[in-house]
Each structure stands twice: as structure tokens, then as C-alpha cells.
Amino acid sequence: MKKFNVTVNGNTYEVEVEEVSGAIAAQPRPVTPVAAAPAAVAVPKAAAAAAAPAPVQVSAGDTPINAPMPGKVTKIVAAVGQKVKKGDVILILEAMKMQNEIGAPADGTIKSINVSAGQSVKPGEVMAVIG
């Protein structure tokens, strides 16, 4: 038996494969059915590129508000064009069942909000920009 790790659609499975010799066995053995893993779905490159959001460009002098951890945006408190001071709450990020207030890292005006309520974010993702 040889063991392999196989990843299908992001799920990793440990499988054992029996090596069969070239000789024909005199007594056939019953084969135990194994549940088949779901087939991988091929995604055209154009569709994959369209599904992935474009990275946000931050101009010189602007201050990005990055996601400090993975989570889900539950509420947007500030609006584009609103003046904020350092520490003002911009949005609420839920991570590990906790509501985290994401504040402005600097004084300025909200130039863009790049997320919406209910959206999941990854660490370092630019959620808003202060100009």
C-alpha cells in the first residue's frame, strides 16, 4: 500500500493505493467500493480573472485601511466623502464571533470604500482609503 495526499476543490484527502503486480491472481478478491471524490471543475481563465477582484490602487499621500485579520464586514459606518479623525470608526469587522471596530488610522476624508456589508475579507485587503 502506498499513501498519497490528494487535494480536490480545496479539500485534502489521504488515500491508500494498493500496488498490483503484473501476474494474474488465481483467486479474485472482492473490491471494496470507495466513495468517489467530486470531480474538479475547470474554470476558464477569463472567468477566473473576472471573478477575482482587482487590487485597489492607493495613490501617494493616501492612507489605506487594511483588514487586520480575516473576517466578514458586518456594517459600514462611514461614507465616501465623509471627514474623519484618527480613531473614528469606519466599519465593523466580525472575526471569530467578535465585532471589531476598524478605525481611521489618520485624519482625512474617506476617498473610497472598497467592501460591502456581508463581504468576507482576507488579511491585508484594502477595505477603504482615506485621502
N, C-alpha and C positions, 0 to 999 in steps of 0.2 A: 504494500500500500504506500502510495505517495500522497502527501498532504499539500494542498495549494490554497492560497487565498485568492478569491475571485471577487471583483467588485462589479456590481450590476446596478445601474441607476443610483450610484452613490451609496449603496448598501454593500458591505463586505461580508462574504460568506467563506467559511472554511470548508473545503471539500476534500474528500479522500477518493483517490482514483486507484483502482486495482490494476496492476500491470499484468497483462495476459501474455503468456509465451506463445510462440508460433505453432506449437504442437496442438493437435485437436484432442480435447479431453474425452476419455472413454465414457464418463458419466456426466451428463449435463447437469449443471447446478441451477436451481431456481434463481431468478434475478429479482431482487427486491426493487420495486418501483421507487423512484426518487422524485419528489415534487420538483418540477421544473421552475427555475428562476425566471422572472419576467424578462422578456426579450428587450434588449436595449433599443431605444427609438432613435433613429438617425434624424438629426436636425440640420437642415440646410444652413450653410454658413451665413447666408443673407438673413435668414430668420433669427439665427443666434445673435447676430450683430444688432438686429433691430430690437431684440428682447433685452439686451444689456444696456443699461442707461449710460449715456455719455458722461465722462468725468467732468465735474464742474471746474470751470476756469476761474481762478481768483486773480484779479488784477493787482498790480503793485500798489501798496498802500491800503488794500482792503484786508479785513480780518475774517478768516473763515471760522465757522463754528462747527467743529468736527465731532462726530459721535465718539464718546469716550469708551463705549462698550457696545456689544451687540444688543439690540433691543427693538422695541416697537414704539413708534411715535403715537402717543395717545391723544395729545392735544397741542395745537399751535396757539400760543398766547399772543405773540406779536404779529404785526402785519407789515408788508412791504411798504417802505416809505416812513415808517414809524421811527421817531428818535428814541434811542435807548441809552441808558447809562450803564457803566460797568456793574455787573451783578443782576441787572433786570432779567426776569425770566422770559426766555424766548419760546421755549417749548417744553413739553413733558415727555420724557422717555421712560417707558416701562422696561425694566430688565430684572429678571429673576423675581417677579411678582412685587417689585418695588417701584414706586413712582419717583423718578429722578428729575428735578428741575434743572434744566440746562439754561445757564445764564449767559449774558453777554460778557465776553472777555475784555471788552473795551467800549468806550463811549462812541456813539456814531448813529448812523441811520441804517435801518435794515434795507439792504440793497436787493437781496433775493432770499426766498425761502425755497429750498430745493427738495423738500419732503412734504408728504401729506399725512393727515391723521390716519392711522391704521397701517402705515407703511413700515416694514422692517428695515433696519439699517445695520450696517457692519461697522466694526471699529475703524475710526479714521475717515469715514464717509463724510463729506461736506454737507451739512444739513441746512446751513444758512450762511449768508455773507453780510458782514457789516462794512459799510463804506464810510 
